[in-house]
Amino acid sequence: MDGIFVYFTEPNIKPLKLNSTNMKTIAGFCRANGFSREQANIIENWRNMVIELYVDPNVKMMGKIVDGVRTRPVQPKTKEKQPFTQEHFEKAKQAGATLE
């Protein structure tokens, strides 16, 4: 198939073929993360970019209004995982934490 596809790191998610609106949004995220305009349009620079998708019920396609997948215009913040230390383990154990 022709086109530009996004592949996700989460398991069992099919690739998404990007349209021009979603490509512009992702390129904008690149610029916000320090890439120049030219660098932001190089899709190889989009690797590991965090995006959030949603269904927009007002997408025009072939003259009709349909549901379409869009990239949220605000890039989600990523939370840095705290390292699991012996101290964290002890606190979890004292709190009675279980795997369930």
Secondary structure, DSSP 8 states (H G I E B T S, - for coil): --S-EE--SSTT---EE--HHHHHHHHHHHHHTT--HHHHT-GGGGTT----EEEEEEEEETTEEEEEEEE-SS-----------HHHHHHHHHTT----
